Amino acid sequence: MTSGRKVDVSVFQKAKKGNYYCGDSYFYNETQDEFICAIADGLGSGEFAKESSQIVIDIIRSNIYATVEQLVKKCNEKLFGKRGVVLGILKLNFKKQMYSFSSIGNIGVMTVTKNQKKKRNIPNAGYLAGYHRPFKVVEEKLEPATNFIMFSDGVSDKELSQNYLMRKNVQDATKAFEMTSAQIREDDTTLIVMRYKG
């Protein structure tokens, strides 16, 4: 678990059964004014999937002050001729008290507010592979004591419905996920639980 000034983060990640490489890559970082988190899932699995997802994460790591829209476009450009990726990027802007998110393909984000209200965003269809792709960026008000749950397609709907994802302690949430979820993963799995403390 990483405890930041405004955001606590805990991550669960496991490769698909039989694979050494997990095709998912992720990154998160907190600065004075913003927090950013991204999950990229290379199409397929194994080493080539990892290569594509890592390219995307390296771009995001080098451009943390770019907007979500700019980041998606930059990542897409770099994937020409590579195996494609699905991608989710979340940014919390502490000054504006807003958060923005975009997801292309099956990277999901779910919010759980202080009063336990759950909301799951619908991703944009498709994947990034260097070709022009329309996508939307969701922007909403940032409220204290909100949990943000980002996940790759290895996380099932049944697992997402569990109440432990609402816990204040993000490490408790990922530990509970690890203890109760399937030990052998049918797909690369990444679950990141973040709590905006405000």
Residue, then its C-alpha position, 0 to 999 in steps of 0.5 A: m500500500t502507498s499512502g500519499r498526502k491525499v490518496d491511498v493506493s493498493v494494488f493486486q496483480k496476477a498473471k493469467k494461469g501458465n504465464y510468467y509475464c502479466g500483459d497488464s501494466y500500471f502506473y500511479n503518481e501523486t503530485q502537489d496538484e494532481f493524482i494520476c493512475a493508469i492501467a494498460d492491458g496488451l491484447g492477448s497475453g504474455e511477452f508481446a502483450k507486456e511490451s505494448s502495455q509497457i510502452v503506453i505506461d512509459i509514455i504516461r510516466s513521462n507526461i504526467y501533466a498532460t490531460v487525459e485526452q492528450l495522453v490517450k492520443k500520445c499513447n495511440e500514436k506510439l502503438f502503430g505497428k505494435r500489438g494493441v492495448v486497452l487503456g484506462i486513465l484516471k486523473l484527480n485534480f485537487k485544485k479544481q476538485m474534479y476528476s477525469f477518466s477515459s477508458i478504451g476497451n475493457i479497463g473499468v473504473m468504479t466509484v464508491t462515494k462516502n455514502q456508499k453510492k456505487k457508480r460504474n463507468i461504461p468504457n469506450a469500445g475498441y482498443l488503441a493500435g495507432y489508428h484514429r479512434p474517437f473516445k470520450v473523457v468523463e469529468e465529474k466533481l471530486e468528493p472527499a472519502t471516495n474510493f476509485i476502483m480501476f480494473s482490467d478484464g480479469v476482474s469479474d462482475k461478481e468480484l466487483s459486487q463485493n462489499y469489501l471494495m467499499r472499505k476505507n482501508v484500501q489494503d484491506a480491500t485488495k487483501a480481501f479480493e486476494m483471499t476470496s477471488a479465484q486462485i487461478r486467474e483465467d486472464d491477466t488481472t489488475l485491481i487498483v483500489m484508491r481512496y481520495k482522502g480530501 
